[in-house]
Amino acid sequence: MPTDGSALMAPVAAIPTIAATTTAATSSTATSTAGPGWNLAADVHQMLSLHFMVNAYRAGTIVVVIAGAIGWFMVLRRQSFAGHTLAVVSFPGAAAAIWLGVSATAGYFAGSIVAATVIAMVPRSTSGRARSEESAVIGTVQAFALACGVLFVSLYGGFLDSLTGLLFGTFLGISDSQVETLALVAVGVLIGLALIARPLFFATVDADVAEARGVPVRGLSVVFLLLLGCAAAEVSQITGALLVFALLVMPAAAAQQITARPAVSLVLTVVLAVAVTWLSLLVAFYSVYPVGFYVSTFGFGVYVLAAGGRALATWLGSRPPGRSAPARGPLHGTGSNAAVSG
């Protein structure tokens, strides 16, 4: 997660995967091995002996906790498209910051917060026409932001390979100070979310009744979008602008397939997000493929299992009791022979 232009614009080929960086880092200390062994504890110990992997786990854990909490409300409120757009807008924000010679981290947050403010200005309603207008505005902002991102990268004149880091992120090269920054932002967002969680849930489930009882539905929507923008900017620095969905959407969508109880579903979302990220980092450490691939793949697998399990349970529960066992032939008095004997 680079914080300045020179670091971010370095060729991605220099650190293509976690496995390649691991090999280079461990060869100097004579502690590397050819690959994972059968001793999981030893493999984990070897991986965590490298400081950059410790920071990767720290940053990954911080990011997925905030992504799980915000993502749960985002999926429940059917604002996944808005969340994706806020993540994409962080790309031109970071590119512009690099071009201007300032911190890319500031660019991530500035781009997402400005976009969240623009989206929040669009009236949100359950009517079809209002939803169409909101989607049109969000899509317009996203398209314009992507074009600006490409322009800023071109104006900078750096390596085009750096687009990989901006769009698909990296867990490598995260410093202690960057982990602290992520933690501070995460604490602020989680505190803000906790303060509005109950009225926000009420307004999400039934906005009309909530408004009739004096809940500031419009204000809650604006605050939530700003929190979502901060979360998207933070997650984008790790997963990249195009893979934010893997952490914002998949764990929340899977948890809501498993249980309808709000508190349990929210906790399960965070647990699934942490498990997917930890497993992805472990597998990517001994692999030649990028960690983003494993985060997306494992997240998708969890969702497929959750959705498939729910569909199977629904199908079994909807079967008529009389058809729970198949007919076994005329000797048991079933089928047409039973009718004749009757």
N, C-alpha and C positions, 0 to 999 in steps of 0.2 A: 504494500500500500504506500506508494511513493507520496511525498509531500512537496516536492519541488519539480520544476520542469526538467532539469537535467537528469534526475533519477528516473522520472516517468518516461522520458523520451529515449532512454537507452534501449538498444535492440533487444527485443524479447528473446531472440535466439540465444542470448547470453545465459538466460535461466529458463529454458523451455519447460521444464517440469520439476516437480518436487524431487523425483528420483534422481535427476541429473544434478541438482544442487546438493542433494544429500551425498552423492558419490564424491563430489568435489570437496565438500566440507569435511567428510569423515576420512578421506584418504590421507589428509595431513596429520591426523591424530592416530592413524593406524588402528582405528576402531570399526571400520566399515566391514560389512559382510556382503556376500554375493547376492543375498536376498533374504526373505523371511524364512525363519525356521519353523519347527514344530512347537517351540516353546513361546507361547504368546507373551508371557511376562517378560522374557528376555528381549523379544522384538520391540515391545513397548518401551522397555528401559533403554534400548539402543536408540530409539527414535527420540525420546525425551532427553537424551544426553546432549542433544543439539539445541542450542538456545533459540535458533530461529524457528524450530518446530514447537518449542514451548510457547513462544509468542504467537505462533499460528493458532495453537489451541486456545490460548487466552483470548485472542481477538475473535476467533471463530465462535467461542462460547458466548462472549458478550453480544456479538452481532445476532446470533440465532435466538437469544432470549428476547431481545427487543423485536426481532422480526416475527417471532411466534406470537407475542402478545398483540402487536399492532396488526399483524396479518389475520389474526382470528376475527377481530372486529371488521377488518377490511372485507374479508370474504362474507361475513354475516351481513354487511351493509351493501353487498354487491358492488363494490368499488374497486374491483381488481384491475379494471382498465385504467382507472385513475392512478392506482399504485404503480402500474407498469409505466405509465407516462411520466410520473414523477421520477422514477428510476432512470428512464431514458434521458430526461432533461438534465440529470446530473452529469451526463457525458459532455455536452457542450459547456456546462459550467466549469468542469475541470479543465477542459481544453482551453477555454478562454483564460482561466487563471494561469495556466502554463504559458500561454502566449504573452500575457501581461507580466510574467515574471513573479507571480505571487504564489502562495501555497495552493496546491491542487485541492487540499482538504476544504479550504474556504470556498473554492469554486464548486465542489460537490454540493455543499449545503446551500450556497447562494442560488444555484440553478434550481434545486428542488423546492426551496422555500418560495422563490418568485413564482414558479409554476403552480405551486399549491395555492398561492394567493389568487392567481388568475382563475384557476378552476373553482375556487371557493366563491368567486363573484357570480358564478352561474347559478341561478335558482334551481334547487334540487327538489323534485316532486316525484310522486309515484305514477303520475299520468304518463301515457306513452309519448306525447308530444314533448314534455319537459325532459324526459329521459333521452329522447332523440337529440334535442338541442344540447344537452350536456355532453353526450357522446361525440357530437360533431365538434364542439369546442375542444374537448380533450384530444381528439384525433388531430385537429388542426395544430394545437400546441406541440404535440409530439412530432409531427412531420416537420414543422418549422425548426424545432430544436435539433433534430438530427441533421438538417441541412446546415445549421449554424455550427454544429460540432465539427463537421467535415471542413467547413470554411476556416475555423480557428486552427485546426491541425495543419491545414495547408499554409496559413499565414505564419505559423510558428516555424515551418521549414524543417522540422525534425524528421526522424525516421517514421515512415508510415507503419512499420511493424509495431510501433507503440500503441496503435489502435487496439491491438489484442489485449493489452493491459487495461485500457480504458473500458472496453466493451465486455471483456470476459473476466477481468479481475485477476488477482493473484493473492495467495496466502503467504507468499515469500517476502522476505526483507522487511518485516514489520518490526519497528523499533519499540523499545520500552515506552518512550514518550507517546508514540502513536496508540499503543494499547491503553495508556492512561487517558488520552483524549477520547477514545471510543467509550471507555467506561464512564467518563463524566457525562458525555452526551446521552448515553443509554440511561443513566440514573435520572437525568432531567426528563427524558421522554417518558420513562416508566412512572415517575412521580406525577407528571401531567396526566398520563392516561389513567392512573389510579384515582385521581381527583374527579374525573368526569366519567368513570366507568359505569356507574349505576344509571345516571340519567342518560348517558349515551346508549346503553343497552335498551332502556325504555323507549327512547326515541327511535331506535333501529327497529324494534319489534312492532311498535304501533305509533307512528309519528303523530297522527291526528289526535289520539287520546292524550299523548304526552304533551302536545301543544295546548290542548284544552285544559290541562292541569297545571299550566304555567311553566312547563319545561322549555328552556330556550333552545328549541330544536335547531334553528338556523345558526345560532352562535356555537352550539356543540359541533355542528357539521364543519364550520370553519376551523375551529380549534383542532378537530380530529384530522383534517386535511393537512394542517401545519405539522402536527405530530407525525403523520404519515410521511410527509416530505422529509422531515429530519431522519426518520427511520430508513427511508429509501436511500437517502444520501449516504448514511452510514453503511448500510448493507452493500451499496454499490461499490464502495471502496475495497470490499473484499471479494465479492462475486462478480463485479463488473456490471455495467448498466443493463446488459441483456439477460443476465442470469438471476436477477433479483427475484423473479417469480419462483425460483426453486426453493427459496427460504420464506418468502412472504405468503405464498399461496399453497404450496403442496402440503406442508404439515397441517395447516389450518383446515384445508379441505378434507384431508384424511381423517382428522380428529372429529370433524362434524359429521362424517359418515359413520363413525364408530358409536358416538353417543350424542344424544340431544340435550343432555344436562349441561347448562352453560359453564359452570365452574369446572366440572370434570373435563369438559371439552377444551377449555382454555389451558388447563394444566397439561393435558395430554398433548396439545399442540406444541408447547415448549419442550416437553420431553422428547417428542418425535423429532423436532428440529435439532436438538442437541445430539441425539443418537445418530441421526443422518450425517451431521457435520463431523462428529468424532470418527465415525466409521470411514467416512470419505477421506479424511486426512490420513488415517492409518493405511488404507489401501493405496492411496496415491503416493505415500512415502516409498513404497516398494514397487511402484508401477512407473511405466514410461508415459502414462497419460495424465492430463491435467486434472487437478482436483475438482474443477468446475463440472467436468463430465460426470464424476462419481456423485457429487452432490445432487445434480439433476436426475441422474439415473436412479439412485437410491430413493430420492424423494418421490419420483414417479412410481417406483415399485411399491412403496408404502401406500400411496393413494390407490393404486390398482387393487392391492390386497384388501384395503378397507372398503372400497366401493364394491368389489366382488363379494366380499363377505356379507355386506349389507343386502345386496341383491339376492344372495342365496338364502339368507335368513328371512327376507320378505317373501320369497317364493315358497319356502317350506311352511311359513306361517299362514299363507293364504290358501294352501291346499285343503280341500274339503276333508273332514274327518273320515268319511266313508271311503275315500280313495287313497288313504294313507298306505294301504297294502294292495299290490296288484292281484288281479283274479288268477286263481291257480288251477282252473280247469273244472270239468264236470264232476270229479269225485268229491269236490268240496261244496257242491251245490251253488256254484257261481255261474254267471253268464247266462246264456240262453237256456241251458239245461235246467238251471234253477227255476226259471220262469215256467218251463214245461212241467217240471215236477210239482210246482205249486198248483 
